[in-house]
Amino acid sequence: MVADDYGWNDVGFRNPSMITPNIDKLAYEGVILNQSYVQPVCTPSRNAFMTGVYPFKAGLQHIVILPPQATCSPTNRTFLPQYLKKLGYATHMIGKWHLGFCNWNCTPTYRGFDSFYGFYNGKEDYYNRSVVGGLDFRDNKEAVVPDVTKYSTYIYAERANQVISNHDKDKPLFLYLPFQSVHAPIEVPVSYENMYSSIQNEGRRKYCGMVTAMDDLVGNVTAALKENGMYDDTLFVFTADNGGWPTYHGNNYPLRGGKTTVYEGGTRATAFISGAGLEKKGYTYDGMMHAVDWMPTILSVAGGKPDDTDLDGIDQWESLKTGAASKRTEFIYNLDDENPPICGHAAIRVGDYKLIEGYPGQYPGWYKPETVSDESHNNTEKQHASYGQRQLFNLKDDPNEHKDLSLSHKDIADQLSKRMAVYHAQMIPANFPGFTIASNPQNYNGFWTPGWC
């Protein structure tokens, strides 16, 4: 389960004002991951989940794939569901793709999924399924428009129940649920909004309602698994794809920054594992985990291992299963040479230390949840935080990145800079092409459709 643009502070097990009983139950019964990292934005994280490879080695380190761009996740990499199919798994996907669609070979049913029900792009309306001049929804390859009176979490719950109910119980099942929630646009049935009537800020009130609607979807999926006798044999993996987006009311407090930044608020994900196979449960795990680790880790749970020998991901199953020390001691937050690098320039963590070089992203401050109607985080000039060309933090002593040590600990900063240069030498330039009119949905009956690259 991948929650979209989900804030660190937007879950009940950290913030009691959030109504997330289903997520909380799974998390408390499993293992809350306190240091599980992702990329600053959507596409790079999803590529890491599927391939176990850093985005800067796939040319996907700059912003995200936009609808009219002729690009997708490189097809020379084997995706997680392709490996799982070799192990006898049925593989199904419900929700948001955002790994490119200009060629059919880029799309979910060509990359290992038996079925796909959802949308190709990064965001869309929760009711009419439109995005920037076109419609975007597929039932496998077929362009469809589900009931426009139904909020999207309801139609996803219905399809999840159908997939689970129809599944051959003699086969293992991999269900990938990259939620539309809680990405903009900020839309939710009024019944959910009313659960947060004490919040005067309309955007924040609706966003919180979206979180609870997403939690109900989690509850619907777990209920379907129980009804079909599959719950006790299921391992749940839950992660955000990046931090909450301050402009659209997501909140990461007390972490610094938000979506698009390489600060902790943009990259330290709300995450947990729960269910079958865990030997130690009901605690918070402080070991280091990264998005690239999920592919080999989930594959290990299924009894397999990747054929690729140059993965960045590490099989962390033994550590997560038993509570042993993490096998990871360092990772790259992002490497992006584009100018300006809106998604963050470069950052690395080695042990307790984190080095940022260049532009960290557009949200440099610390933002408490909005509560009153006139608050806004849209104006970055109001965000009172400064940064230098190079920043160094000790995340063990200063997890919220208040004290820059780059001058007082120049030797450590230099060491991390040299280590980052080793990774930089492996970089593939960002594949971020211009827009092409060949993508125009009006060429395809109003739908964003593959076939133009």
Secondary structure by P-SEA (a helix, b strand, c coil): ccccccccccccccccccccaaaaaaaaabbbbcbbbbccccaaaaaaaacccccccccccccccccccccccccccccaaaaaaaaccbbbbccccccccccccccccccccccccccccccccccccccccbbbbbcccbbbbccccccaaaaaaaaaaaaaaaccccbbbbbbbbcccccccccccccccccccccccaaaaaaaaaaaaaaaaaaaaaaaaaaacccccbbbbbbbccccccccccccccccccccccccccccccccccccccccccccccccccccaaaaaaaaaacccccccccccccaaaaaacccccccccccccccccccccccccccccccbbbbcccccccccccccccccccccccccccccccccbbbbcccccccccccccccaaaaaaaaaaaaaaaaaaccccccccccccccccccccccccccc
